[in-house]
Amino acid sequence: MIEAVRERAETAREQEAKRKQREKRKPFNLTTGQTVVNLALSPDGKYIIATMAEQATGAKNAIVPNYVTESAYTEDIPNRTKVGDTQGRTRLVIIDVETGEMKPVDHGQRQPAPTTRRK
């Protein structure tokens, strides 16, 4: 029985080594607050063009009450961030399928300068 367990463990190690040799691609990880909106694979299969959305940090949504509901209770209506708050941003990136390296696409538009709010 011990010999059978050893053989199974050796077979599992061999299969894992073969799988790693076949699948050299590395995973691509998103940071906190990032989501992928759209993906497109290049015709040669070496690159992925991705549209990434990043949430705004510190932005608060306005609370809008809905008084007329089927439940007869006041419910909140989902709303967007306020005008003066930091807005989320969307970026276009190219991801190398083999290495997982991400390169942003320079589309010629600049990020707007942060505005100062008067009190």
MMTF fields as JSON, N, C-alpha, C and O atoms, coordinates in Angstrom:
{
  "mmtfVersion": "1.0.0",
  "mmtfProducer": "UNKNOWN",
  "numBonds": 475,
  "numAtoms": 476,
  "numGroups": 119,
  "numChains": 1,
  "numModels": 1,
  "chainsPerModel": [1],
  "groupsPerChain": [119],
  "chainIdList": ["A"],
  "bondAtomList": [4, 2, 8, 6, 12, 10, 16, 14, 20, 18, 24, 22, 28, 26, 32, 30, 36, 34, 40, 38, 44, 42, 48, 46, 52, 50, 56, 54, 60, 58, 64, 62, 68, 66, 72, 70, 76, 74, 80, 78, 84, 82, 88, 86, 92, 90, 96, 94, 100, 98, 104, 102, 108, 106, 112, 110, 116, 114, 120, 118, 124, 122, 128, 126, 132, 130, 136, 134, 140, 138, 144, 142, 148, 146, 152, 150, 156, 154, 160, 158, 164, 162, 168, 166, 172, 170, 176, 174, 180, 178, 184, 182, 188, 186, 192, 190, 196, 194, 200, 198, 204, 202, 208, 206, 212, 210, 216, 214, 220, 218, 224, 222, 228, 226, 232, 230, 236, 234, 240, 238, 244, 242, 248, 246, 252, 250, 256, 254, 260, 258, 264, 262, 268, 266, 272, 270, 276, 274, 280, 278, 284, 282, 288, 286, 292, 290, 296, 294, 300, 298, 304, 302, 308, 306, 312, 310, 316, 314, 320, 318, 324, 322, 328, 326, 332, 330, 336, 334, 340, 338, 344, 342, 348, 346, 352, 350, 356, 354, 360, 358, 364, 362, 368, 366, 372, 370, 376, 374, 380, 378, 384, 382, 388, 386, 392, 390, 396, 394, 400, 398, 404, 402, 408, 406, 412, 410, 416, 414, 420, 418, 424, 422, 428, 426, 432, 430, 436, 434, 440, 438, 444, 442, 448, 446, 452, 450, 456, 454, 460, 458, 464, 462, 468, 466, 472, 470],
  "bondOrderList": [1, 1, 1, 1, 1, 1, 1, 1, 1, 1, 1, 1, 1, 1, 1, 1, 1, 1, 1, 1, 1, 1, 1, 1, 1, 1, 1, 1, 1, 1, 1, 1, 1, 1, 1, 1, 1, 1, 1, 1, 1, 1, 1, 1, 1, 1, 1, 1, 1, 1, 1, 1, 1, 1, 1, 1, 1, 1, 1, 1, 1, 1, 1, 1, 1, 1, 1, 1, 1, 1, 1, 1, 1, 1, 1, 1, 1, 1, 1, 1, 1, 1, 1, 1, 1, 1, 1, 1, 1, 1, 1, 1, 1, 1, 1, 1, 1, 1, 1, 1, 1, 1, 1, 1, 1, 1, 1, 1, 1, 1, 1, 1, 1, 1, 1, 1, 1, 1],
  "groupList": [{"groupName": "MET", "atomNameList": ["N", "CA", "C", "O"], "elementList": ["N", "C", "C", "O"], "formalChargeList": [0, 0, 0, 0], "bondAtomList": [1, 0, 2, 1, 3, 2], "bondOrderList": [1, 1, 2], "singleLetterCode": "M", "chemCompType": "L-PEPTIDE LINKING"}, {"groupName": "ILE", "atomNameList": ["N", "CA", "C", "O"], "elementList": ["N", "C", "C", "O"], "formalChargeList": [0, 0, 0, 0], "bondAtomList": [1, 0, 2, 1, 3, 2], "bondOrderList": [1, 1, 2], "singleLetterCode": "I", "chemCompType": "L-PEPTIDE LINKING"}, {"groupName": "GLU", "atomNameList": ["N", "CA", "C", "O"], "elementList": ["N", "C", "C", "O"], "formalChargeList": [0, 0, 0, 0], "bondAtomList": [1, 0, 2, 1, 3, 2], "bondOrderList": [1, 1, 2], "singleLetterCode": "E", "chemCompType": "L-PEPTIDE LINKING"}, {"groupName": "ALA", "atomNameList": ["N", "CA", "C", "O"], "elementList": ["N", "C", "C", "O"], "formalChargeList": [0, 0, 0, 0], "bondAtomList": [1, 0, 2, 1, 3, 2], "bondOrderList": [1, 1, 2], "singleLetterCode": "A", "chemCompType": "L-PEPTIDE LINKING"}, {"groupName": "VAL", "atomNameList": ["N", "CA", "C", "O"], "elementList": ["N", "C", "C", "O"], "formalChargeList": [0, 0, 0, 0], "bondAtomList": [1, 0, 2, 1, 3, 2], "bondOrderList": [1, 1, 2], "singleLetterCode": "V", "chemCompType": "L-PEPTIDE LINKING"}, {"groupName": "ARG", "atomNameList": ["N", "CA", "C", "O"], "elementList": ["N", "C", "C", "O"], "formalChargeList": [0, 0, 0, 0], "bondAtomList": [1, 0, 2, 1, 3, 2], "bondOrderList": [1, 1, 2], "singleLetterCode": "R", "chemCompType": "L-PEPTIDE LINKING"}, {"groupName": "THR", "atomNameList": ["N", "CA", "C", "O"], "elementList": ["N", "C", "C", "O"], "formalChargeList": [0, 0, 0, 0], "bondAtomList": [1, 0, 2, 1, 3, 2], "bondOrderList": [1, 1, 2], "singleLetterCode": "T", "chemCompType": "L-PEPTIDE LINKING"}, {"groupName": "GLN", "atomNameList": ["N", "CA", "C", "O"], "elementList": ["N", "C", "C", "O"], "formalChargeList": [0, 0, 0, 0], "bondAtomList": [1, 0, 2, 1, 3, 2], "bondOrderList": [1, 1, 2], "singleLetterCode": "Q", "chemCompType": "L-PEPTIDE LINKING"}, {"groupName": "LYS", "atomNameList": ["N", "CA", "C", "O"], "elementList": ["N", "C", "C", "O"], "formalChargeList": [0, 0, 0, 0], "bondAtomList": [1, 0, 2, 1, 3, 2], "bondOrderList": [1, 1, 2], "singleLetterCode": "K", "chemCompType": "L-PEPTIDE LINKING"}, {"groupName": "PRO", "atomNameList": ["N", "CA", "C", "O"], "elementList": ["N", "C", "C", "O"], "formalChargeList": [0, 0, 0, 0], "bondAtomList": [1, 0, 2, 1, 3, 2], "bondOrderList": [1, 1, 2], "singleLetterCode": "P", "chemCompType": "L-PEPTIDE LINKING"}, {"groupName": "PHE", "atomNameList": ["N", "CA", "C", "O"], "elementList": ["N", "C", "C", "O"], "formalChargeList": [0, 0, 0, 0], "bondAtomList": [1, 0, 2, 1, 3, 2], "bondOrderList": [1, 1, 2], "singleLetterCode": "F", "chemCompType": "L-PEPTIDE LINKING"}, {"groupName": "ASN", "atomNameList": ["N", "CA", "C", "O"], "elementList": ["N", "C", "C", "O"], "formalChargeList": [0, 0, 0, 0], "bondAtomList": [1, 0, 2, 1, 3, 2], "bondOrderList": [1, 1, 2], "singleLetterCode": "N", "chemCompType": "L-PEPTIDE LINKING"}, {"groupName": "LEU", "atomNameList": ["N", "CA", "C", "O"], "elementList": ["N", "C", "C", "O"], "formalChargeList": [0, 0, 0, 0], "bondAtomList": [1, 0, 2, 1, 3, 2], "bondOrderList": [1, 1, 2], "singleLetterCode": "L", "chemCompType": "L-PEPTIDE LINKING"}, {"groupName": "GLY", "atomNameList": ["N", "CA", "C", "O"], "elementList": ["N", "C", "C", "O"], "formalChargeList": [0, 0, 0, 0], "bondAtomList": [1, 0, 2, 1, 3, 2], "bondOrderList": [1, 1, 2], "singleLetterCode": "G", "chemCompType": "PEPTIDE LINKING"}, {"groupName": "SER", "atomNameList": ["N", "CA", "C", "O"], "elementList": ["N", "C", "C", "O"], "formalChargeList": [0, 0, 0, 0], "bondAtomList": [1, 0, 2, 1, 3, 2], "bondOrderList": [1, 1, 2], "singleLetterCode": "S", "chemCompType": "L-PEPTIDE LINKING"}, {"groupName": "ASP", "atomNameList": ["N", "CA", "C", "O"], "elementList": ["N", "C", "C", "O"], "formalChargeList": [0, 0, 0, 0], "bondAtomList": [1, 0, 2, 1, 3, 2], "bondOrderList": [1, 1, 2], "singleLetterCode": "D", "chemCompType": "L-PEPTIDE LINKING"}, {"groupName": "TYR", "atomNameList": ["N", "CA", "C", "O"], "elementList": ["N", "C", "C", "O"], "formalChargeList": [0, 0, 0, 0], "bondAtomList": [1, 0, 2, 1, 3, 2], "bondOrderList": [1, 1, 2], "singleLetterCode": "Y", "chemCompType": "L-PEPTIDE LINKING"}, {"groupName": "HIS", "atomNameList": ["N", "CA", "C", "O"], "elementList": ["N", "C", "C", "O"], "formalChargeList": [0, 0, 0, 0], "bondAtomList": [1, 0, 2, 1, 3, 2], "bondOrderList": [1, 1, 2], "singleLetterCode": "H", "chemCompType": "L-PEPTIDE LINKING"}],
  "groupTypeList": [0, 1, 2, 3, 4, 5, 2, 5, 3, 2, 6, 3, 5, 2, 7, 2, 3, 8, 5, 8, 7, 5, 2, 8, 5, 8, 9, 10, 11, 12, 6, 6, 13, 7, 6, 4, 4, 11, 12, 3, 12, 14, 9, 15, 13, 8, 16, 1, 1, 3, 6, 0, 3, 2, 7, 3, 6, 13, 3, 8, 11, 3, 1, 4, 9, 11, 16, 4, 6, 2, 14, 3, 16, 6, 2, 15, 1, 9, 11, 5, 6, 8, 4, 13, 15, 6, 7, 13, 5, 6, 5, 12, 4, 1, 1, 15, 4, 2, 6, 13, 2, 0, 8, 9, 4, 15, 17, 13, 7, 5, 7, 9, 3, 9, 6, 6, 5, 5, 8],
  "groupIdList": [1, 2, 3, 4, 5, 6, 7, 8, 9, 10, 11, 12, 13, 14, 15, 16, 17, 18, 19, 20, 21, 22, 23, 24, 25, 26, 27, 28, 29, 30, 31, 32, 33, 34, 35, 36, 37, 38, 39, 40, 41, 42, 43, 44, 45, 46, 47, 48, 49, 50, 51, 52, 53, 54, 55, 56, 57, 58, 59, 60, 61, 62, 63, 64, 65, 66, 67, 68, 69, 70, 71, 72, 73, 74, 75, 76, 77, 78, 79, 80, 81, 82, 83, 84, 85, 86, 87, 88, 89, 90, 91, 92, 93, 94, 95, 96, 97, 98, 99, 100, 101, 102, 103, 104, 105, 106, 107, 108, 109, 110, 111, 112, 113, 114, 115, 116, 117, 118, 119],
  "secStructList": [7, 2, 2, 2, 2, 2, 2, 2, 2, 2, 2, 2, 2, 2, 2, 2, 2, 2, 2, 2, 2, 2, 7, 7, 7, 7, 7, 7, 7, 7, 7, 6, 6, 3, 3, 3, 3, 3, 3, 3, 3, 7, 6, 6, 1, 1, 3, 3, 3, 3, 3, 3, 3, 3, 7, 7, 1, 1, 7, 7, 5, 7, 7, 3, 3, 3, 7, 7, 7, 6, 6, 1, 1, 7, 3, 3, 3, 7, 7, 7, 5, 7, 6, 6, 1, 7, 7, 7, 3, 3, 3, 3, 3, 3, 3, 3, 6, 6, 6, 7, 7, 3, 3, 3, 7, 7, 7, 1, 7, 7, 7, 7, 7, 7, 7, 7, 7, 7, 7],
  "xCoordList": [0.817, 0.0, 0.864, 0.55, 1.934, 2.816, 3.42, 3.585, 3.749, 4.314, 3.303, 3.693, 2.033, 0.994, 0.863, 0.677, 0.962, 0.891, 2.083, 1.933, 3.263, 4.457, 4.317, 4.67, 3.795, 3.608, 2.615, 2.833, 1.546, 0.562, 1.173, 0.929, 1.969, 2.61, 3.595, 3.659, 4.363, 5.308, 4.575, 5.005, 3.484, 2.684, 2.116, 2.115, 1.638, 1.092, 2.176, 1.917, 3.385, 4.493, 4.857, 5.095, 4.9, 5.221, 4.162, 4.5, 2.889, 1.816, 1.865, 1.622, 2.176, 2.284, 3.449, 3.321, 4.572, 5.727, 5.392, 5.774, 4.683, 4.273, 3.308, 3.409, 2.371, 1.4, 2.106, 1.787, 3.057, 3.79, 4.603, 4.746, 5.135, 5.913, 5.002, 5.392, 3.798, 2.838, 2.283, 2.174, 1.937, 1.273, 2.273, 2.391, 2.981, 3.991, 3.398, 4.092, 2.148, 1.517, 1.377, 1.066, 1.611, 1.491, 0.158, -0.322, -0.446, -1.743, -1.592, -0.547, -2.646, -2.715, -3.643, -4.79, -3.159, -3.941, -4.368, -3.593, -5.594, -6.125, -5.857, -5.843, -5.646, -5.491, -6.878, -7.879, -6.927, -8.192, -8.825, -8.161, -10.089, -10.809, -10.802, -11.475, -10.056, -10.028, -11.012, -11.188, -11.647, -12.492, -12.192, -11.775, -12.407, -12.206, -13.551, -14.515, -13.61, -14.851, -14.967, -16.05, -13.838, -13.868, -12.523, -11.485, -12.531, -11.315, -11.371, -12.438, -10.202, -10.107, -8.748, -7.722, -8.738, -7.511, -6.974, -7.734, -5.656, -5.049, -5.134, -5.236, -5.094, -5.215, -4.142, -4.406, -2.943, -1.889, -1.952, -1.207, -2.815, -3.007, -1.935, -1.881, -1.077, 0.016, -0.331, 0.305, -1.329, -1.664, -3.171, -3.97, -3.524, -4.92, -5.05, -4.247, -6.043, -6.353, -7.51, -8.579, -7.277, -8.275, -8.64, -7.789, -9.908, -10.377, -10.573, -11.385, -9.817, -9.829, -10.508, -10.219, -11.393, -12.057, -11.539, -11.436, -11.217, -10.748, -11.731, -12.113, -12.133, -13.08, -12.416, -11.21, -13.211, -12.72, -12.607, -13.481, -11.535, -11.366, -11.885, -11.609, -12.616, -13.117, -14.369, -14.879, -14.878, -16.085, -17.313, -17.376, -18.271, -19.507, -20.668, -20.723, -21.578, -22.795, -23.86, -23.958, -24.643, -25.754, -26.858, -27.071, -27.541, -28.653, -29.942, -30.271, -30.667, -31.921, -33.034, -33.069, -33.931, -35.005, -36.125, -36.481, -36.66, -37.822, -38.987, -39.018, -39.932, -41.031, -42.184, -42.928, -42.346, -43.47, -42.947, -42.382, -43.136, -42.653, -43.765, -44.772, -43.566, -44.551, -44.606, -45.656, -43.463, -43.416, -43.981, -44.177, -44.243, -44.755, -43.702, -44.02, -42.459, -41.358, -40.465, -40.393, -39.793, -38.864, -37.635, -37.043, -37.254, -36.078, -35.121, -35.539, -33.826, -32.82, -32.684, -32.711, -32.536, -32.301, -30.795, -30.172, -30.196, -28.755, -28.468, -29.215, -27.381, -27.066, -25.579, -24.801, -25.175, -23.758, -23.07, -23.711, -21.755, -20.995, -21.332, -21.83, -21.056, -21.33, -20.331, -19.254, -20.692, -19.906, -18.497, -17.55, -18.32, -17.009, -16.116, -14.923, -16.661, -15.868, -14.967, -15.15, -13.998, -13.1, -13.905, -14.711, -13.681, -14.4, -13.534, -12.306, -14.17, -13.438, -12.819, -13.199, -11.865, -11.256, -11.18, -11.167, -11.13, -11.037, -9.743, -9.411, -9.013, -7.747, -7.777, -8.462, -7.02, -6.842, -5.436, -4.47, -5.307, -4.0, -3.806, -4.765, -2.537, -2.178, -1.476, -0.515, -1.963, -1.417, -0.724, -1.315, 0.533, 1.273, 0.775, 0.818, 0.308, -0.283, 0.759, 0.446, 1.98, 3.02, 3.501, 3.633, 3.762, 4.364, 3.371, 3.667, 2.201, 1.229, 1.568, 0.923, 2.591, 2.998, 1.942, 1.418, 1.63, 0.6, 1.244, 2.03, 0.905, 1.409, 0.225, -0.642, 0.174, -0.928, -0.786, 0.328, -1.911, -1.93, -1.956, -2.811, -1.023, -0.99, -1.891, -1.523, -3.061, -4.037, -4.016, -4.876, -3.04, -2.877, -3.689, -3.498, -4.583, -5.373, -4.705, -4.212, -4.688, -4.072, -5.126, -6.3, -4.677, -5.566, -5.825, -4.885, -7.06, -7.324, -6.631, -6.52, -6.17, -5.521, -6.546, -7.705, -6.129, -7.091, -7.576, -6.799, -8.849, -9.43, -9.502, -9.678, -9.365, -9.515, -10.933, -11.479, -11.506, -12.891, -12.869, -12.129, -13.691, -13.83, -14.875, -15.864, -14.638, -15.585, -16.578, -17.446],
  "yCoordList": [-1.192, 0.0, 1.261, 2.232, 1.246, 2.409, 2.644, 3.791, 1.586, 1.714, 2.36, 3.161, 2.026, 2.61, 4.117, 4.892, 4.529, 5.952, 6.688, 7.791, 6.087, 6.705, 6.859, 7.895, 5.812, 5.873, 6.973, 7.692, 7.098, 8.149, 9.54, 10.444, 9.702, 10.992, 11.325, 12.47, 10.335, 10.551, 10.89, 11.775, 10.2, 10.485, 11.9, 12.612, 12.303, 13.65, 14.7, 15.714, 14.478, 15.418, 15.506, 16.596, 14.355, 14.344, 15.089, 15.858, 14.869, 15.556, 17.06, 17.84, 17.473, 18.898, 19.524, 20.64, 18.833, 19.347, 19.48, 20.464, 18.499, 18.563, 19.721, 20.429, 19.91, 20.996, 22.355, 23.239, 22.522, 23.788, 24.044, 25.187, 22.979, 23.145, 23.54, 24.36, 22.973, 23.305, 24.706, 25.458, 25.053, 26.322, 27.302, 27.407, 28.01, 28.949, 30.323, 31.209, 30.488, 31.794, 32.101, 31.229, 33.343, 33.78, 34.497, 35.144, 34.395, 35.056, 36.569, 37.088, 37.253, 38.701, 39.02, 38.575, 39.786, 40.102, 41.563, 42.451, 41.787, 43.144, 43.651, 42.877, 44.945, 45.529, 45.838, 45.761, 46.18, 46.502, 47.718, 48.732, 47.614, 48.724, 48.689, 49.503, 47.765, 47.666, 46.604, 45.568, 46.879, 45.899, 45.944, 46.973, 44.821, 44.754, 44.981, 44.262, 45.989, 46.343, 45.592, 45.138, 45.464, 44.856, 44.2, 44.712, 43.064, 42.361, 42.05, 41.759, 42.114, 41.711, 41.055, 41.616, 39.871, 39.13, 39.528, 39.649, 39.732, 40.083, 38.886, 37.752, 39.103, 37.998, 36.915, 35.738, 37.304, 36.301, 35.622, 34.673, 36.083, 35.462, 35.801, 35.174, 36.777, 37.115, 38.245, 38.387, 39.046, 40.211, 40.3, 39.806, 40.94, 41.217, 42.725, 43.349, 43.304, 44.713, 44.762, 44.203, 45.435, 45.463, 46.894, 47.783, 47.101, 48.369, 48.157, 47.334, 48.913, 48.757, 49.969, 51.108, 49.728, 50.81, 50.791, 49.735, 51.972, 52.109, 52.973, 54.051, 52.501, 53.235, 54.467, 54.485, 55.484, 56.7, 56.433, 55.805, 56.91, 56.726, 57.957, 59.09, 57.727, 58.837, 59.497, 60.427, 59.049, 59.66, 59.098, 57.91, 59.961, 59.536, 59.71, 60.674, 58.785, 58.884, 59.63, 59.502, 60.398, 61.103, 60.095, 59.14, 60.311, 59.439, 60.101, 61.21, 59.41, 59.936, 58.999, 57.84, 59.474, 58.601, 58.466, 59.421, 57.273, 57.008, 56.752, 55.729, 57.668, 57.576, 56.717, 56.166, 56.592, 55.831, 54.484, 54.381, 53.443, 52.101, 51.087, 51.375, 49.898, 48.829, 48.35, 47.922, 48.424, 47.941, 48.95, 48.612, 50.172, 51.256, 51.787, 52.583, 51.358, 51.885, 52.745, 52.537, 53.7, 54.539, 53.708, 53.059, 53.728, 53.0, 53.989, 55.018, 53.658, 54.521, 54.186, 53.019, 55.226, 55.065, 55.162, 56.125, 54.186, 54.288, 55.54, 55.877, 56.227, 57.482, 57.539, 56.779, 58.418, 58.571, 59.495, 60.077, 59.622, 60.486, 61.949, 62.304, 62.775, 64.203, 64.832, 64.285, 65.972, 66.612, 66.969, 66.73, 67.516, 67.963, 66.863, 67.09, 65.672, 64.573, 63.969, 64.196, 63.201, 62.489, 61.481, 60.731, 61.469, 60.563, 59.344, 59.426, 58.229, 57.041, 57.266, 58.196, 56.417, 56.593, 55.268, 54.204, 55.345, 54.169, 54.262, 55.315, 53.147, 53.118, 51.975, 50.97, 52.157, 51.132, 50.586, 51.349, 49.262, 48.642, 47.468, 46.861, 47.164, 45.984, 45.02, 45.39, 43.785, 42.773, 41.704, 41.151, 41.415, 40.34, 39.019, 38.824, 38.116, 36.862, 35.978, 35.316, 35.954, 35.089, 35.544, 34.724, 36.825, 37.324, 37.966, 38.095, 38.374, 39.071, 40.537, 41.229, 41.026, 42.427, 43.333, 43.054, 44.43, 45.365, 46.686, 47.264, 47.16, 48.451, 49.344, 48.956, 50.55, 51.464, 52.003, 52.19, 52.25, 52.815, 54.327, 54.886, 54.989, 56.45, 56.916, 56.81, 57.427, 57.836, 59.333, 59.863, 60.018, 61.444, 62.357, 63.572, 61.823, 62.663, 62.705, 61.689, 63.857, 64.01, 63.919, 64.226, 63.492, 63.46, 64.893, 65.687, 65.253, 66.621, 66.887, 66.005, 68.12, 68.515, 68.522, 68.872, 68.136, 68.173, 69.585, 70.539, 69.696, 71.019, 71.261, 70.334, 72.506, 72.869, 73.368, 74.112, 72.942, 73.339, 74.492, 74.491, 75.459, 76.595, 76.272, 75.591, 76.769, 76.495, 77.594, 77.533],
  "zCoordList": [0.0, 0.0, 0.0, -0.689, 0.761, 0.806, -0.565, -0.98, -1.267, -2.611, -3.573, -4.422, -3.452, -4.309, -4.056, -4.995, -2.79, -2.446, -3.043, -3.567, -2.967, -3.552, -5.065, -5.628, -5.717, -7.17, -7.561, -8.536, -6.813, -7.091, -6.908, -7.707, -5.85, -5.605, -6.72, -7.168, -7.169, -8.265, -9.562, -10.302, -9.841, -11.041, -10.985, -11.989, -9.82, -9.666, -9.895, -10.543, -9.376, -9.594, -11.074, -11.594, -11.754, -13.185, -13.994, -14.894, -13.683, -14.389, -14.149, -15.069, -12.926, -12.612, -13.375, -13.877, -13.471, -14.214, -15.7, -16.335, -16.256, -17.668, -17.901, -18.903, -16.969, -17.098, -17.062, -17.856, -16.15, -16.067, -17.321, -17.753, -17.905, -19.135, -20.295, -21.126, -20.369, -21.426, -21.258, -22.227, -20.038, -19.749, -19.138, -17.917, -19.996, -19.534, -19.229, -18.732, -19.522, -19.315, -17.833, -17.021, -17.511, -16.13, -15.948, -16.878, -14.77, -14.559, -14.478, -14.085, -14.854, -14.731, -13.58, -13.562, -12.62, -11.428, -11.44, -11.795, -11.051, -10.92, -9.51, -8.552, -9.395, -8.071, -7.503, -8.216, -6.247, -5.593, -6.264, -6.478, -6.587, -7.205, -8.725, -9.357, -9.329, -10.79, -11.267, -10.626, -12.401, -13.063, -14.554, -15.085, -15.217, -16.666, -17.324, -17.058, -18.188, -18.86, -20.187, -20.556, -20.906, -22.229, -22.512, -22.092, -23.224, -23.627, -25.112, -25.654, -25.777, -27.184, -27.385, -27.001, -27.984, -28.255, -29.616, -30.577, -29.702, -30.987, -31.929, -31.459, -33.245, -34.196, -34.021, -34.269, -33.597, -33.413, -32.045, -31.801, -31.157, -29.85, -28.833, -27.774, -29.121, -28.209, -27.25, -26.205, -27.594, -26.775, -26.556, -27.351, -25.46, -25.14, -24.979, -24.286, -25.609, -25.416, -24.422, -24.662, -23.313, -22.244, -21.886, -21.876, -21.596, -21.068, -19.572, -19.15, -18.776, -17.328, -16.699, -17.067, -15.766, -15.033, -13.601, -12.977, -13.095, -11.723, -10.952, -11.407, -9.796, -8.968, -8.386, -8.136, -8.177, -7.529, -6.036, -5.438, -5.45, -4.007, -3.275, -3.668, -2.239, -1.425, -1.955, -1.331, -3.081, -3.637, -2.922, -2.606, -2.677, -2.019, -2.973, -3.737, -2.925, -3.735, -2.947, -1.727, -3.657, -3.021, -2.705, -3.453, -1.617, -1.241, -1.709, -1.288, -2.582, -3.103, -2.644, -3.057, -1.807, -1.335, -2.362, -3.052, -2.441, -3.283, -2.328, -1.643, -2.282, -1.325, -1.816, -1.005, -3.115, -3.664, -4.138, -5.227, -3.314, -3.652, -3.435, -2.788, -3.988, -3.817, -2.371, -1.892, -1.676, -0.296, 0.705, 1.873, 0.269, 1.104, 2.07, 2.954, 1.911, 2.707, 1.818, 0.607, 2.425, 1.682, 1.319, 2.182, 0.045, -0.433, -1.091, -1.623, -1.046, -1.668, -3.149, -3.54, -3.964, -5.397, -5.628, -5.183, -6.315, -6.595, -7.415, -8.334, -7.074, -7.722, -8.026, -7.448, -8.915, -9.256, -8.265, -7.39, -8.412, -7.519, -7.784, -8.852, -6.807, -6.94, -7.906, -8.14, -8.46, -9.508, -9.052, -9.8, -7.889, -7.446, -6.911, -6.709, -6.674, -6.131, -7.195, -8.39, -6.74, -7.64, -8.448, -7.898, -9.745, -10.63, -10.945, -10.917, -11.24, -11.655, -13.026, -13.737, -13.397, -14.708, -15.43, -14.811, -16.738, -17.587, -18.386, -18.93, -18.45, -19.191, -20.198, -20.009, -21.265, -22.278, -22.11, -22.117, -21.955, -21.74, -22.687, -23.162, -22.95, -23.745, -22.795, -22.121, -22.747, -21.848, -22.681, -23.608, -22.348, -23.001, -22.419, -21.204, -23.267, -22.805, -22.124, -21.135, -22.63, -22.083, -20.706, -19.797, -20.547, -19.304, -18.353, -17.165, -18.833, -17.997, -17.812, -17.024, -18.542, -18.424, -19.034, -20.113, -18.333, -18.76, -19.175, -18.424, -20.376, -20.855, -21.183, -21.966, -20.591, -20.912, -22.328, -22.818, -22.983, -24.327, -24.206, -23.519, -24.872, -24.885, -26.02, -27.19, -25.684, -26.695, -26.936, -27.639, -26.36, -26.625, -25.736, -25.779, -24.938, -24.044, -22.688, -22.197, -22.094, -20.78, -19.695, -19.905, -18.542, -17.392, -16.955, -16.904, -16.64, -16.18, -14.851, -13.999, -14.696, -13.454, -12.337, -12.558, -11.132, -10.021, -9.762, -9.764, -9.545, -9.29, -7.79, -7.0, -7.423, -6.018, -5.814, -6.629, -4.718, -4.419, -3.437, -2.454, -3.73, -2.803, -1.771, -2.044, -0.588, 0.515, 0.655, 1.526]
}
